[in-house]
Amino acid sequence: MKLGNFLSIDPEYEGVGLSRGSKLDQEVWDELAGDLERLRKVAEAIRQSVRSVIGEGSAAYKVRRWEGVEEEFPEGRILTILHVRRERN
């Protein structure tokens, strides 16, 4: 569904996309759509971070647990949460 939200933002997409995109979807699009190399690096960093905690339990639970963490890194909230979690352990 998230990709459908991005399709509704993409000016090159000729279809409609989903209509319930968020302000955050727009912010992510604005920040990364024009820099595919950075997008690839951020996506890979998120995948690696999630893989590193899967063995310790549900990554989704751990992300929700740290939702109050401020975004301090350009990679965004997920990497910040995982970084803070590793630092505190």
C-alpha positions in Angstrom: 0.0 0.0 0.0 2.8 2.4 0.8 4.0 2.1 -2.8 0.5 3.1 -4.0 0.8 6.2 -1.8 4.1 7.1 -3.6 2.4 6.5 -7.0 -0.1 9.2 -6.1 2.7 11.6 -5.5 4.9 10.7 -8.5 4.3 13.2 -11.3 5.6 10.7 -13.9 3.0 8.1 -13.0 0.1 8.2 -15.4 -2.3 6.3 -13.1 -4.1 7.4 -10.0 -2.3 5.8 -7.1 -3.9 5.6 -3.6 -5.6 8.7 -2.3 -4.8 8.4 1.4 -1.1 9.3 1.4 0.3 11.2 4.4 2.4 14.3 4.9 5.2 11.9 5.9 4.9 10.1 2.5 5.3 13.5 0.8 8.3 14.4 2.9 10.0 11.1 2.1 9.2 11.5 -1.5 10.5 15.1 -1.6 13.7 14.0 0.2 14.6 10.9 -1.7 12.8 10.7 -5.1 15.5 12.8 -6.8 18.4 11.0 -5.3 18.1 7.3 -6.1 21.6 6.4 -4.9 20.8 7.8 -1.5 17.4 6.1 -1.5 19.2 2.7 -2.2 21.6 3.3 0.7 18.9 4.3 3.1 16.7 1.3 2.1 19.7 -1.1 2.6 20.6 0.4 5.9 17.0 -0.1 7.1 17.0 -3.7 5.8 20.3 -4.5 7.6 19.1 -2.9 10.8 15.8 -4.8 10.8 17.7 -8.1 10.1 20.0 -7.4 13.0 17.1 -7.4 15.5 14.9 -10.1 14.1 16.6 -12.8 16.1 15.8 -10.9 19.3 12.0 -10.8 18.7 9.6 -8.8 16.7 11.2 -5.8 15.1 7.8 -4.1 14.7 7.3 -4.3 18.4 10.7 -2.8 19.1 10.0 0.1 16.7 6.7 0.9 18.3 8.3 0.8 21.7 10.7 3.6 20.8 8.3 5.9 18.8 9.1 8.8 21.1 12.7 9.0 19.9 13.4 12.1 17.9 14.7 11.9 14.3 18.3 12.7 14.7 19.7 11.1 11.5 18.8 11.7 7.9 17.9 8.0 7.5 14.8 8.7 9.7 13.0 7.3 12.6 13.5 3.5 12.0 17.3 3.7 11.9 17.3 6.2 14.8 15.2 3.8 16.9 17.4 0.8 16.1 20.5 2.9 16.8 19.3 4.0 20.2 18.2 0.5 21.1 21.7 -0.9 20.3 23.3 1.9 22.3 21.2 1.3 25.4 21.8 -2.5 25.4 
